[in-house]
Amino acid sequence: MQKARRRPYSFAGCRSSKGNPGRHISDPYPNTQRSVAMARRSKSALPPLPDVAPGRKPRRLGLIGPFAVAGLAAIAWSVGWFYVSGETAKQMDLAAERFRAAGYQVSWDQRRIGGYPFRIDVTLDGARLRDPSGWGLSTPRLEAEAYMHALRHWVFATPDGLTFVRPLGGPVEVRGSLIHASLGDLDKTPPSFSLDAYKLTFTPAPGARPFALDSAERVQLHTRWGPNDEGAVFFRVDGGRAKLQGLFARVADGKPISMVWQSVLTKCSAFRGSNWSEAARAWAAGGGQVEVGDAGVTAGDALIGIQGGTLRLDPDGRLNGALNVSLRQAPKALSALADQGAIPQDAARAAAAVTAARTEGGDIARAPLTFEAGRVTLGPVALSPAPRLF
């Protein structure tokens, strides 16, 4: 029996590229050989590519140059920092000698200068300063800092607190969560100074007189120079608490005490001298005066408010001028002043009668507080000698 012949596979609809019906499977790449041949002829017709010269190796100077420049800049900056730190120490010593020649006491136990590379940090251990009149300031540790690009602006801090000395009252130790200050515009009068302290406590030294406040939430003091030879002074106490036996305690009845003082000083350039007394005399002789803005003391419900006025200094250093004041609960405050010996009892009673007669709506009395001929008067009633500042 003859084996059947196997028929080739047939793909319906497929024809050769030349239309040959005898081919059952068309060539899927009919032009492959022709394309390869044409590519070979085209390649042989192209001109040869030129040889490319090998690139030069990069110069070592281009790699090392930036690092060399940075190194030279670092060396120059380091030399400048060490020069500035040395000048800082030199200028401190010269300033201390000038103060000592004017009668001040200036000293410290140890000095360290650091802060490289961008700051100048000065740390003084056991710093002490006292003027000829008896006022003084000391601190276990004083830290000062200035940036190299702003050497005329310094920031200060006393992390261990400070002690200020009163000429008659004695030392008072001050502690706080933060006590810092800044000083700038040293070529101006007055320079720009700011003191900001938080959560302070005031503790008189053994044997010293009591201080008016026992604590304060915040204390601020700012001075700024201005146009027309003027200077501004701003002082503020918030959240103060008084000693139990003190004047403020009697007036405040355990409530918070606040103080504010805002004024402008004229003829500031005349305030020059080797010490406070000499500078104050020169300023008074030059026609300087204090233009008082908003100021006052609030002790609980009692109030002494100042709504403007002008003050000067007499040749003997006593205040001269007048302030427009408003008083709330004036009889209570005047009685406390008399009990503390600040004013005579008969003067307190007469002043209380004057304020009662001048009481307006509510319990606010308004009267001028005058400093003249060495006396302080409330309306027509003389209260006490005028304060003397030098």
JOBEL-V297629 format. One line per field, one symbol per residue. phi: phi as a letter, one per 40 degrees, with the letter a starting at -180 (. if undefined). psi: psi as a letter, one per 20 degrees, with the letter a starting at -180 (. if undefined). A space follows every 10 residues. Layout:
# JOBEL-V297629
phi->???
psi->???
This chain:
# JOBEL-V297629
phi->.ccccccccb bcgcbcccgc ccccbcccbc bccccccccc cccccccccc cccccccccc ccccddcccc cccccccccc cccccccccc cccccccccc cchcbbaaca bbbagdbbbb bbbbcgcaaa ccchcaaaac abbbaaccca ccbbbbabcb gabbbcdbcg cbcbbacaba abaafccbbc ccbbbbbbfc bbbccdgccc ccbcaacabb abbacacffb abbbbabbgc bccccccccc ccfgccbbba ababbbfccc caicaccccc ccccccgcab ccccaibbbg ccabbbbhib bbbcdcgcca iabcbbbbfd dccccccccc gcbccccccc cccccccbcc dgbcbbacbb bafgbbbbgc ccbaccdbba
psi->ppppppqqqp opipqrhjko iiphpqoimh jghhggghhg hhhhiqqqqq ppppqqpqqh hhhhghhggh ghgggggggh ghgghghggg hggggghggh hjjqoprqgq pppbjpiiro ppppplpppp rhiiqrpqqh pppqpqqhim ijoqpqqnhj arpqpqhhha qpppqrhpor rqpalijror roppppqqmq qooqqpiqqq qhqhrqhqpq ppqqqarklr qqpppppqkq pqqhjrghgh hhlirqpqqq pprpprlhii nqrirggggh ghgghjjqro opcprrponc iqpoqplqrp qaprhjjqqp aqqoqppplg hgghhhgghi jhqqghhggg hhhghhhjpb pckpqpqpop oqkjqppocj ppgrqqqpi.
